[in-house]
């Protein structure tokens, strides 16, 4: 499954670059996306919006800023 995660991360990072996100934002967003992908028991292509929602509901946020960043990230 690691190869699939790497493949999805690469596609995701290219999409963020295409939309001209800053290097810092790409680093942060891809970090959280990788954590999500590795933390799920499903293959990436089988994930649904409910999987993202459940992940966010159960995530232990360290700050309101982190919470807002993750919610914004998963909604785009």
N, CA, C and O atoms as CSV, one atom per row, in Angstrom:
chain,resi,resn,atom,element,x,y,z
A,1,UNK,N,N,0.817,-1.197,0.000
A,1,UNK,CA,C,0.000,0.000,0.000
A,1,UNK,C,C,0.861,1.262,0.000
A,1,UNK,O,O,0.401,2.330,-0.403
A,2,UNK,N,N,2.097,1.139,0.447
A,2,UNK,CA,C,2.991,2.288,0.504
A,2,UNK,C,C,3.188,2.923,-0.877
A,2,UNK,O,O,3.244,4.147,-0.992
A,3,UNK,N,N,3.292,2.103,-1.917
A,3,UNK,CA,C,3.456,2.637,-3.266
A,3,UNK,C,C,2.237,3.442,-3.693
A,3,UNK,O,O,2.368,4.465,-4.366
A,4,UNK,N,N,1.044,2.978,-3.301
A,4,UNK,CA,C,-0.179,3.723,-3.617
A,4,UNK,C,C,-0.213,5.060,-2.888
A,4,UNK,O,O,-0.605,6.078,-3.459
A,5,UNK,N,N,0.195,5.051,-1.637
A,5,UNK,CA,C,0.231,6.300,-0.867
A,5,UNK,C,C,1.201,7.264,-1.534
A,5,UNK,O,O,0.887,8.443,-1.701
A,6,UNK,N,N,2.367,6.780,-1.912
A,6,UNK,CA,C,3.353,7.623,-2.592
A,6,UNK,C,C,2.796,8.183,-3.901
A,6,UNK,O,O,3.007,9.350,-4.230
A,7,UNK,N,N,2.090,7.343,-4.634
A,7,UNK,CA,C,1.503,7.769,-5.908
A,7,UNK,C,C,0.464,8.863,-5.686
A,7,UNK,O,O,0.461,9.870,-6.395
A,8,UNK,N,N,-0.414,8.672,-4.708
A,8,UNK,CA,C,-1.450,9.664,-4.429
A,8,UNK,C,C,-0.844,10.957,-3.898
A,8,UNK,O,O,-1.315,12.043,-4.234
A,9,UNK,N,N,0.186,10.853,-3.080
A,9,UNK,CA,C,0.855,12.050,-2.576
A,9,UNK,C,C,1.489,12.837,-3.713
A,9,UNK,O,O,1.399,14.064,-3.750
A,10,UNK,N,N,2.122,12.141,-4.631
A,10,UNK,CA,C,2.759,12.812,-5.764
A,10,UNK,C,C,1.716,13.562,-6.595
A,10,UNK,O,O,1.929,14.715,-6.970
A,11,UNK,N,N,0.597,12.909,-6.880
A,11,UNK,CA,C,-0.477,13.551,-7.643
A,11,UNK,C,C,-1.009,14.766,-6.885
A,11,UNK,O,O,-1.241,15.825,-7.468
A,12,UNK,N,N,-1.196,14.596,-5.588
A,12,UNK,CA,C,-1.716,15.672,-4.749
A,12,UNK,C,C,-0.775,16.877,-4.748
A,12,UNK,O,O,-1.217,18.017,-4.891
A,13,UNK,N,N,0.509,16.620,-4.586
A,13,UNK,CA,C,1.502,17.698,-4.558
A,13,UNK,C,C,1.538,18.422,-5.903
A,13,UNK,O,O,1.637,19.648,-5.943
A,14,UNK,N,N,1.458,17.682,-6.990
A,14,UNK,CA,C,1.436,18.310,-8.318
A,14,UNK,C,C,0.206,19.201,-8.479
A,14,UNK,O,O,0.284,20.272,-9.081
A,15,UNK,N,N,-0.911,18.762,-7.949
A,15,UNK,CA,C,-2.132,19.573,-8.018
A,15,UNK,C,C,-1.961,20.867,-7.223
A,15,UNK,O,O,-2.354,21.938,-7.685
A,16,UNK,N,N,-1.379,20.769,-6.038
A,16,UNK,CA,C,-1.145,21.968,-5.226
A,16,UNK,C,C,-0.192,22.927,-5.934
A,16,UNK,O,O,-0.387,24.142,-5.888
A,17,UNK,N,N,0.833,22.392,-6.586
A,17,UNK,CA,C,1.770,23.231,-7.347
A,17,UNK,C,C,1.054,23.915,-8.503
A,17,UNK,O,O,1.281,25.094,-8.776
A,18,UNK,N,N,0.191,23.169,-9.176
A,18,UNK,CA,C,-0.563,23.719,-10.298
A,18,UNK,C,C,-1.395,24.926,-9.862
A,18,UNK,O,O,-1.512,25.906,-10.597
A,19,UNK,N,N,-1.966,24.847,-8.668
A,19,UNK,CA,C,-2.765,25.945,-8.139
A,19,UNK,C,C,-1.917,26.989,-7.431
A,19,UNK,O,O,-2.439,27.887,-6.770
A,20,UNK,N,N,-0.611,26.862,-7.574
A,20,UNK,CA,C,0.356,27.861,-7.105
A,20,UNK,C,C,0.370,28.059,-5.584
A,20,UNK,O,O,0.549,29.178,-5.105
A,21,UNK,N,N,0.185,26.990,-4.843
A,21,UNK,CA,C,0.321,27.058,-3.396
A,21,UNK,C,C,1.800,27.256,-3.043
A,21,UNK,O,O,2.683,26.827,-3.785
A,22,UNK,N,N,2.053,27.889,-1.936
A,22,UNK,CA,C,3.433,28.118,-1.515
A,22,UNK,C,C,4.079,26.798,-1.085
A,22,UNK,O,O,3.385,25.833,-0.767
A,23,UNK,N,N,5.393,26.769,-1.079
A,23,UNK,CA,C,6.124,25.572,-0.651
A,23,UNK,C,C,5.750,25.189,0.777
A,23,UNK,O,O,5.615,24.009,1.099
A,24,UNK,N,N,5.586,26.184,1.614
A,24,UNK,CA,C,5.226,25.940,3.014
A,24,UNK,C,C,3.855,25.274,3.102
A,24,UNK,O,O,3.678,24.301,3.835
A,25,UNK,N,N,2.903,25.792,2.365
A,25,UNK,CA,C,1.550,25.235,2.371
A,25,UNK,C,C,1.549,23.817,1.808
A,25,UNK,O,O,0.897,22.931,2.360
A,26,UNK,N,N,2.271,23.601,0.721
A,26,UNK,CA,C,2.372,22.265,0.127
A,26,UNK,C,C,2.977,21.291,1.127
A,26,UNK,O,O,2.502,20.163,1.257
A,27,UNK,N,N,3.995,21.706,1.820
A,27,UNK,CA,C,4.621,20.847,2.834
A,27,UNK,C,C,3.624,20.478,3.930
A,27,UNK,O,O,3.505,19.310,4.299
A,28,UNK,N,N,2.907,21.476,4.446
A,28,UNK,CA,C,1.957,21.229,5.529
A,28,UNK,C,C,0.792,20.365,5.068
A,28,UNK,O,O,0.449,19.382,5.726
A,29,UNK,N,N,0.187,20.718,3.953
A,29,UNK,CA,C,-0.965,19.969,3.460
A,29,UNK,C,C,-0.592,18.529,3.122
A,29,UNK,O,O,-1.325,17.598,3.458
A,30,UNK,N,N,0.536,18.349,2.463
A,30,UNK,CA,C,0.927,16.983,2.087
A,30,UNK,C,C,1.273,16.153,3.328
A,30,UNK,O,O,1.056,14.942,3.338
A,31,UNK,N,N,1.804,16.788,4.361
A,31,UNK,CA,C,2.090,16.086,5.616
A,31,UNK,C,C,0.809,15.507,6.216
A,31,UNK,O,O,0.762,14.333,6.581
A,32,UNK,N,N,-0.224,16.337,6.315
A,32,UNK,CA,C,-1.482,15.884,6.898
A,32,UNK,C,C,-2.197,14.880,6.000
A,32,UNK,O,O,-2.838,13.948,6.486
A,33,UNK,N,N,-2.085,15.077,4.694
A,33,UNK,CA,C,-2.706,14.129,3.772
A,33,UNK,C,C,-2.029,12.768,3.883
A,33,UNK,O,O,-2.700,11.736,3.853
A,34,UNK,N,N,-0.717,12.759,4.009
A,34,UNK,CA,C,-0.001,11.489,4.179
A,34,UNK,C,C,-0.403,10.805,5.480
A,34,UNK,O,O,-0.609,9.592,5.507
A,35,UNK,N,N,-0.514,11.580,6.563
A,35,UNK,CA,C,-0.949,11.005,7.843
A,35,UNK,C,C,-2.324,10.372,7.705
A,35,UNK,O,O,-2.575,9.286,8.227
A,36,UNK,N,N,-3.211,11.059,7.000
A,36,UNK,CA,C,-4.547,10.518,6.785
A,36,UNK,C,C,-4.478,9.222,5.981
A,36,UNK,O,O,-5.073,8.219,6.375
A,37,UNK,N,N,-3.763,9.233,4.870
A,37,UNK,CA,C,-3.682,8.043,4.022
A,37,UNK,C,C,-3.086,6.851,4.763
A,37,UNK,O,O,-3.555,5.722,4.619
A,38,UNK,N,N,-2.054,7.110,5.553
A,38,UNK,CA,C,-1.409,6.019,6.296
A,38,UNK,C,C,-2.254,5.553,7.481
A,38,UNK,O,O,-2.116,4.420,7.942
A,39,UNK,N,N,-3.123,6.427,7.965
A,39,UNK,CA,C,-3.944,6.091,9.128
A,39,UNK,C,C,-5.239,5.374,8.801
A,39,UNK,O,O,-5.979,4.986,9.705
A,40,UNK,N,N,-5.516,5.197,7.544
A,40,UNK,CA,C,-6.746,4.530,7.153
A,40,UNK,C,C,-6.448,3.105,6.700
A,40,UNK,O,O,-5.342,2.801,6.255
A,41,UNK,N,N,-7.432,2.254,6.817
A,41,UNK,CA,C,-7.242,0.858,6.418
A,41,UNK,C,C,-7.739,0.604,5.001
A,41,UNK,O,O,-7.753,-0.535,4.537
A,42,UNK,N,N,-8.148,1.676,4.314
A,42,UNK,CA,C,-8.661,1.540,2.949
A,42,UNK,C,C,-7.597,1.953,1.934
A,42,UNK,O,O,-6.685,2.726,2.230
A,43,UNK,N,N,-7.746,1.416,0.747
A,43,UNK,CA,C,-6.909,1.885,-0.347
A,43,UNK,C,C,-7.367,3.293,-0.718
A,43,UNK,O,O,-8.561,3.586,-0.662
A,44,UNK,N,N,-6.438,4.165,-1.096
A,44,UNK,CA,C,-6.802,5.564,-1.370
A,44,UNK,C,C,-7.954,5.734,-2.357
A,44,UNK,O,O,-8.785,6.624,-2.178
A,45,UNK,N,N,-8.019,4.912,-3.379
A,45,UNK,CA,C,-9.072,5.064,-4.377
A,45,UNK,C,C,-10.452,4.661,-3.848
A,45,UNK,O,O,-11.463,4.922,-4.501
A,46,UNK,N,N,-10.504,4.027,-2.669
A,46,UNK,CA,C,-11.780,3.622,-2.076
A,46,UNK,C,C,-12.264,4.570,-0.984
A,46,UNK,O,O,-13.298,4.318,-0.365
A,47,UNK,N,N,-11.549,5.634,-0.742
A,47,UNK,CA,C,-11.918,6.578,0.303
A,47,UNK,C,C,-13.119,7.418,-0.128
A,47,UNK,O,O,-13.288,7.737,-1.305
A,48,UNK,N,N,-13.938,7.763,0.847
A,48,UNK,CA,C,-15.115,8.589,0.596
A,48,UNK,C,C,-15.039,9.855,1.452
A,48,UNK,O,O,-14.172,9.990,2.315
A,49,UNK,N,N,-15.953,10.762,1.196
A,49,UNK,CA,C,-16.001,11.977,2.009
A,49,UNK,C,C,-16.307,11.642,3.466
A,49,UNK,O,O,-15.876,12.368,4.361
A,50,UNK,N,N,-17.039,10.562,3.723
A,50,UNK,CA,C,-17.299,10.135,5.105
A,50,UNK,C,C,-16.023,9.723,5.815
A,50,UNK,O,O,-15.884,9.939,7.019
A,51,UNK,N,N,-15.095,9.134,5.085
A,51,UNK,CA,C,-13.807,8.761,5.680
A,51,UNK,C,C,-13.049,10.004,6.136
A,51,UNK,O,O,-12.466,10.020,7.220
A,52,UNK,N,N,-13.060,11.050,5.299
A,52,UNK,CA,C,-12.409,12.303,5.674
A,52,UNK,C,C,-13.092,12.926,6.887
A,52,UNK,O,O,-12.430,13.393,7.815
A,53,UNK,N,N,-14.414,12.929,6.869
A,53,UNK,CA,C,-15.163,13.518,7.973
A,53,UNK,C,C,-14.888,12.778,9.281
A,53,UNK,O,O,-14.663,13.412,10.312
A,54,UNK,N,N,-14.904,11.469,9.252
A,54,UNK,CA,C,-14.616,10.675,10.458
A,54,UNK,C,C,-13.203,10.913,10.954
A,54,UNK,O,O,-12.967,10.975,12.161
A,55,UNK,N,N,-12.274,11.044,10.040
A,55,UNK,CA,C,-10.887,11.327,10.421
A,55,UNK,C,C,-10.812,12.659,11.155
A,55,UNK,O,O,-10.177,12.758,12.205
A,56,UNK,N,N,-11.454,13.672,10.611
A,56,UNK,CA,C,-11.428,14.991,11.237
A,56,UNK,C,C,-12.133,15.003,12.589
A,56,UNK,O,O,-11.687,15.675,13.518
A,57,UNK,N,N,-13.224,14.268,12.700
A,57,UNK,CA,C,-13.963,14.218,13.962
A,57,UNK,C,C,-13.160,13.553,15.070
A,57,UNK,O,O,-13.329,13.882,16.245
A,58,UNK,N,N,-12.293,12.625,14.706
A,58,UNK,CA,C,-11.514,11.878,15.700
A,58,UNK,C,C,-10.083,12.360,15.865
A,58,UNK,O,O,-9.343,11.824,16.690
A,59,UNK,N,N,-9.684,13.356,15.100
A,59,UNK,CA,C,-8.322,13.868,15.157
A,59,UNK,C,C,-8.134,14.700,16.415
A,59,UNK,O,O,-9.008,15.486,16.779
A,60,UNK,N,N,-7.016,14.532,17.070
A,60,UNK,CA,C,-6.690,15.302,18.278
A,60,UNK,C,C,-5.890,16.536,17.865
A,60,UNK,O,O,-4.680,16.467,17.649
A,61,UNK,N,N,-6.587,17.657,17.763
A,61,UNK,CA,C,-5.957,18.890,17.310
A,61,UNK,C,C,-5.120,19.505,18.428
A,61,UNK,O,O,-5.494,19.461,19.600
A,62,UNK,N,N,-3.978,20.080,18.040
A,62,UNK,CA,C,-3.120,20.731,19.028
A,62,UNK,C,C,-3.486,22.207,19.196
A,62,UNK,O,O,-3.095,22.842,20.176
A,63,UNK,N,N,-4.244,22.752,18.225
A,63,UNK,CA,C,-4.650,24.145,18.323
A,63,UNK,C,C,-5.830,24.399,17.383
A,63,UNK,O,O,-6.130,23.592,16.503
A,64,UNK,N,N,-6.485,25.529,17.588
A,64,UNK,CA,C,-7.587,25.912,16.710
A,64,UNK,C,C,-7.047,26.163,15.301
A,64,UNK,O,O,-7.703,25.838,14.312
A,65,UNK,N,N,-5.863,26.734,15.221
A,65,UNK,CA,C,-5.252,27.001,13.921
A,65,UNK,C,C,-5.036,25.703,13.144
A,65,UNK,O,O,-5.322,25.636,11.949
A,66,UNK,N,N,-4.535,24.682,13.820
A,66,UNK,CA,C,-4.334,23.396,13.167
A,66,UNK,C,C,-5.679,22.813,12.722
A,66,UNK,O,O,-5.784,22.265,11.624
A,67,UNK,N,N,-6.679,22.927,13.548
A,67,UNK,CA,C,-8.004,22.428,13.206
A,67,UNK,C,C,-8.524,23.120,11.941
A,67,UNK,O,O,-9.013,22.460,11.024
A,68,UNK,N,N,-8.416,24.434,11.897
A,68,UNK,CA,C,-8.885,25.177,10.736
A,68,UNK,C,C,-8.109,24.799,9.477
A,68,UNK,O,O,-8.681,24.689,8.392
A,69,UNK,N,N,-6.812,24.605,9.631
A,69,UNK,CA,C,-5.975,24.241,8.491
A,69,UNK,C,C,-6.387,22.885,7.930
A,69,UNK,O,O,-6.506,22.722,6.715
A,70,UNK,N,N,-6.603,21.919,8.807
A,70,UNK,CA,C,-7.003,20.589,8.343
A,70,UNK,C,C,-8.381,20.601,7.713
A,70,UNK,O,O,-8.595,19.957,6.686
A,71,UNK,N,N,-9.315,21.318,8.304
A,71,UNK,CA,C,-10.670,21.362,7.757
A,71,UNK,C,C,-10.646,22.042,6.396
A,71,UNK,O,O,-11.289,21.567,5.460
A,72,UNK,N,N,-9.920,23.138,6.272
A,72,UNK,CA,C,-9.812,23.826,4.979
A,72,UNK,C,C,-9.184,22.895,3.954
A,72,UNK,O,O,-9.653,22.792,2.820
A,73,UNK,N,N,-8.140,22.232,4.358
A,73,UNK,CA,C,-7.397,21.330,3.468
A,73,UNK,C,C,-8.287,20.217,2.932
A,73,UNK,O,O,-8.272,19.957,1.729
A,74,UNK,N,N,-9.044,19.567,3.765
A,74,UNK,CA,C,-9.846,18.427,3.337
A,74,UNK,C,C,-11.121,18.831,2.602
A,74,UNK,O,O,-11.779,17.991,1.989
A,75,UNK,N,N,-11.463,20.094,2.663
A,75,UNK,CA,C,-12.629,20.561,1.925
A,75,UNK,C,C,-12.270,21.065,0.536
A,75,UNK,O,O,-13.155,21.475,-0.213
A,76,UNK,N,N,-10.991,21.043,0.176
A,76,UNK,CA,C,-10.579,21.547,-1.150
A,76,UNK,C,C,-9.947,20.487,-1.976
A,76,UNK,O,O,-9.547,20.745,-3.112
